[in-house]
């Protein structure tokens, strides 16, 4: 009676096993169970059938058990069987159980001897069984047949190891009595995972098939080849009995008679036979569960805690409640609104540490992406446009003053360019909003129709607000275009712009650095050849150095009386070249009247020319004349000519308007950078939040039938049922464990025995060496003694 509570725990552990298997999760609890291990035709299946008292396992030659069979025996008044993969179906005819095992095996492994580690779960209720959980594993084999892979031996071994390696698994090592026990495959693998013998139980089958005059008495008395838990002998039905459909109860009676009448076994008949084995296994399993209770309890508590949050919403679920769908709809919509607001505004309870999401991504668009997309001047293009504008304003006249119309024309053209980045910013925010909506509807996955409708309604509303927001932003830009406010407090004005030019000139007087960069200096091979140098152009001189550190100066050339001219590319040359020469026919560098400077790109050459122009080094007259013949409609290759005007007054006007445009566009950019986030937040994001909180529910009610809207997905309903079943099973198990741990007294494990007789597992090289020894030594002996080799007995 001490283990009465444990008898209740075994069926509960079976339920836990089913709960984990049915939801497609691996059972991480390592629930206590008994694995039946042995070679092919060792009698494992017969032992299990004797336990049940029915023929229900497949029979045949070769490997018959090709998938693990988890057999759960439950003591019950009615007798029937159930498969986990056939829920709700009770098998009363055990011939149908055999057929179902064969069919389910073939479904996964095929019909030609293939194997699979995916188990079959079978539960048998009967008044003739004790509560047990056993796993019938494929028999260990050496040779592949049928569709079996060549490494079938290793696959079966690995499959067996997956089960018996767990500390919670007892090992039932089945060995036939008519084979050498010292070579038992079952005992060898058991010793590998259980070297102390704490979990291994020996079973000797086919005692009635031993040669006349021999017996297994010493083995069964645990004297010859001792095991810590000893051996139990059984006598199964012969193949003739099976073919003749001999009743198992009659076979058990014959087994009882065999032990009582056999002179070698009659003194231990009460400790032999299938009924005693069943009781012993039940006792061993209950004791084993008792020993593993502390670890099992902690794992169950861990599983319970992990399920608490998920099950919380299911605890009060009542499918027959007429208001359930209405309550669920209200809760879902409210939760969606809260989640959406948290994603946008930020929340401290569930912070994503892997990547930016929701409001953080929108914030990055506002303050990092959008400012980057605003106007970045192309200096050369801008100066060209200013020059064109000034000339077009003056017409045929010579302008003495800087025209404000040219300033307005340039500013308006730059402001119009703001439309594209502003609209792009709105598109980026729209995409992030839609992604946030989809992310927040993940919690509505239990109701696919509700999720679909919610996404559709909110996305449609956001798209509607997109058009209004774009209209408002375009209106902001049109407002900026409508009036150029030159009285703005931050605007520098014409006087300050001209003063800035004077300051720049004063700075130039103190030898202001205008440009730095790499150029290739082309000189003849006799005088050093072409080399790259680090050039520095100031208002007074052109210097070049060996490298960017500017430590070793090669030369400094004053800019007095210097001018520029273009040089045609040489044969096979890819560089763009221009020359510097002295107008007074003096040498420029050493004995050279001009030096040639080369750039890789046309843009770099144009930029350097513009820099020389700022330093007062102009192109020669014939080139200026050539440039002046270019029309405004000329292509871009000829366009740079306008950059190099010889009119100092025009250059001063271009520089003045350039400063004014820069100042005013800074003001406009600052205004747009400030108003864009505010406009988007007001017209799109805050409006979307208000819509979700106040109008979404009404739209959902008007979109269709509430019942169809709140239809659960089949997967969700099944998942909820399984989670609730597992949750309550774990709670019940913890409750029973709490009662048992105090009252149950287990039998201590038997003392250790000498098990060195069980051979260690040898490597392939060791096995080859053993075979070589077994073959070579007799062969040498026969050769040395001139005996006929064909008479050698290698075994």
Buried (B, 14 or more C-beta within 10 A) or exposed (E): EEBEBBBBBBBBBBBBBBBBBBBEEEBEBBBBBBBBBBBBBBBBBBBBBBBBBBBBBBEEEBBBBBBBBBBBBBBBEEBBBBBBBEEEEEBEEBEEBBBBBBEBBBBBBBEEBBBBBEBBBBBBBBEBBBBBBBBBBBBBBEEBEEEBEEEBBEBBBEBBEBBBBBBBBBBBBBBBBBEEBEEBBBBBBBBBBBEEBBBBBBBBBBBBEBEEEEBBBEBBBBEBBBBBBBBBBBBBBBEEBBEEEBBBEEBBEBBBEBBEEBEBBEEBBEBBBBBBBBEBBBBBBBBBBBBBBEEBBEBBEEBBEEBEEEBEEBEEEEEEEEEBBEEBBEEBBBEBBBBBBBBBEEBEEEEEEEEEBBBBBBBBBBEEBBBEBBBEEEEBEBBBBBBBBBBEBBEEEEBEEBBBEBBBBBBBBBBEEBBEBBBBBBEBBBEBBBBBBBBBBEBBEBBBBBBEBBBEBBBEBBEEBBEEBBEBBBEBBEEBBEEBEBEBEEBBBBEBBBBBBEEBEEEBEEEBEBBBBBBBBBBEEEEEEEEEBBBBBBBBBBBBBBEEEEEEEBBEBEBEEBBBBBBEEEEEEEBBBBBBBBEEEEEBBEEBEBBBBBBEEEEBBBBBBBBBBBBEBBBBEEBBEBBEEBEEEEEEEBBBBBBBBBBEBBBBBBBBBBBBBBBBBBBBBEBBBEBBBEBBBEBBBEBBBEBBBEEBBEBBEEBEEEEEBBBBBEEEEEBBBBBBBBBBBBEBBBEBBEEBEEEBEBEEBBEEBEBEEBEEEEEEEEEEEEEEEEEEEBEEEBEEEEEEEEEEEEE
